[in-house]
Amino acid sequence: QLQLKESGGGLVQPGGSLRLSCAASGSTLESYIMGWFRRAPGKEREFVARITDGGRIIYADSMRGRFTISRDNAPNMVFLQMNNLEPEDAAVYYCGAGYPPQYWGQGTQVTVSS
């Protein structure tokens, strides 16, 4: 069974950058649509970005231009480069496999604060 594990979260100042990683085990990612989602305290989980197995990418409007999703099927990983972070971007970030996601990681915390 596919298992996902996110990493790369942490504390960053407003305007800073982070690169999140999602590593898969138990199966390969190459046939899955992969997505990043986030959940801020007191809010519902929201869509951030997704990438198809063919490389087509869709972003949520508020992330377009600041976030970049990518995948590398060779090491079985998906990435989210986040630039110009804002306090409103603070959340637990999750990667999901499938559309809609059938498999989820445990999440990685992103805190944006000065």
C-alpha positions as CSV (number, residue, x, y, z in Angstrom):
1,Q,0.0,0.0,0.0
2,L,1.2,3.5,-0.9
3,Q,2.5,5.5,2.1
4,L,3.4,9.1,2.0
5,K,5.6,11.2,4.2
6,E,6.0,14.9,4.1
7,S,9.0,16.9,5.2
8,G,10.6,20.3,4.9
9,G,8.2,22.4,7.1
10,G,9.4,24.8,9.7
11,L,9.4,28.4,10.9
12,V,10.1,31.0,8.3
13,Q,9.8,34.8,8.3
14,P,7.2,36.6,6.1
15,G,8.7,36.8,2.6
16,G,10.8,33.7,3.1
17,S,10.8,30.4,1.3
18,L,10.4,26.7,2.1
19,R,10.6,23.6,0.0
20,L,8.3,20.8,1.0
21,S,9.0,17.2,0.0
22,C,6.7,14.2,-0.1
23,A,8.3,10.8,-0.3
24,A,6.4,7.7,-1.2
25,S,7.0,4.1,-0.2
26,G,5.2,0.9,-0.8
27,S,4.3,1.7,-4.4
28,T,5.3,4.1,-7.1
29,L,3.8,7.5,-7.7
30,E,4.2,7.7,-11.4
31,S,0.6,6.8,-12.2
32,Y,-1.0,9.0,-9.6
33,I,-2.2,12.6,-9.7
34,M,-0.4,14.2,-6.8
35,G,-1.6,17.1,-4.8
36,W,-0.6,19.4,-2.0
37,F,-3.2,20.6,0.5
38,R,-3.1,22.5,3.7
39,R,-5.2,23.0,6.8
40,A,-4.8,26.1,8.9
41,P,-6.0,26.2,12.5
42,G,-9.8,26.4,12.7
43,K,-10.2,26.0,8.9
44,E,-11.1,23.3,6.5
45,R,-8.4,21.5,4.5
46,E,-7.9,23.4,1.2
47,F,-6.4,22.6,-2.1
48,V,-3.0,24.1,-2.9
49,A,-1.7,22.5,-6.1
50,R,-1.8,19.3,-8.1
51,I,0.3,17.7,-10.8
52,T,-0.8,14.9,-13.1
53,D,1.3,12.0,-14.1
54,G,1.8,13.8,-17.4
55,G,3.0,16.9,-15.7
56,R,-0.1,19.1,-16.1
57,I,-0.3,21.5,-13.1
58,I,-3.1,23.4,-11.5
59,Y,-2.7,25.9,-8.6
60,A,-5.2,27.4,-6.2
61,D,-5.6,31.1,-7.2
62,S,-4.0,32.5,-4.1
63,M,-0.8,30.3,-4.5
64,R,-0.3,30.8,-8.2
65,G,3.0,32.6,-8.9
66,R,4.3,32.0,-5.4
67,F,4.2,28.2,-5.2
68,T,5.6,25.6,-7.6
69,I,4.7,22.0,-7.5
70,S,7.0,19.4,-9.2
71,R,7.5,15.7,-9.2
72,D,10.4,13.3,-9.8
73,N,9.2,9.8,-10.3
74,A,12.7,8.4,-10.2
75,P,13.1,8.9,-6.4
76,N,9.3,8.7,-6.1
77,M,8.9,12.2,-4.7
78,V,6.8,15.3,-5.1
79,F,7.8,18.8,-4.1
80,L,6.3,22.1,-3.3
81,Q,8.5,25.2,-3.5
82,M,6.9,28.0,-1.6
83,N,8.2,31.6,-2.0
84,N,7.2,34.9,-0.6
85,L,5.4,33.2,2.2
86,E,2.8,35.2,4.1
87,P,1.4,34.7,7.6
88,E,-1.8,33.4,6.0
89,D,0.2,30.5,4.5
90,A,0.8,29.0,8.0
91,A,-0.8,25.6,8.1
92,V,-0.1,21.9,8.2
93,Y,0.7,20.9,4.6
94,Y,-0.3,17.5,3.3
95,C,0.4,15.6,0.1
96,G,-2.2,13.3,-1.3
97,A,-2.1,10.7,-4.0
98,G,-5.1,10.2,-6.3
99,Y,-7.9,12.4,-7.6
100,P,-9.6,12.8,-5.2
101,P,-6.8,11.7,-2.9
102,Q,-6.9,8.2,-1.7
103,Y,-3.7,8.3,0.3
104,W,-2.5,11.0,2.6
105,G,0.7,11.7,4.5
106,Q,0.7,12.9,8.1
107,G,1.5,16.5,7.2
108,T,4.3,18.9,7.9
109,Q,3.9,22.1,9.9
110,V,4.6,25.5,8.2
111,T,4.8,28.5,10.5
112,V,5.2,32.0,9.0
113,S,6.1,34.6,11.7
114,S,8.5,37.3,12.4
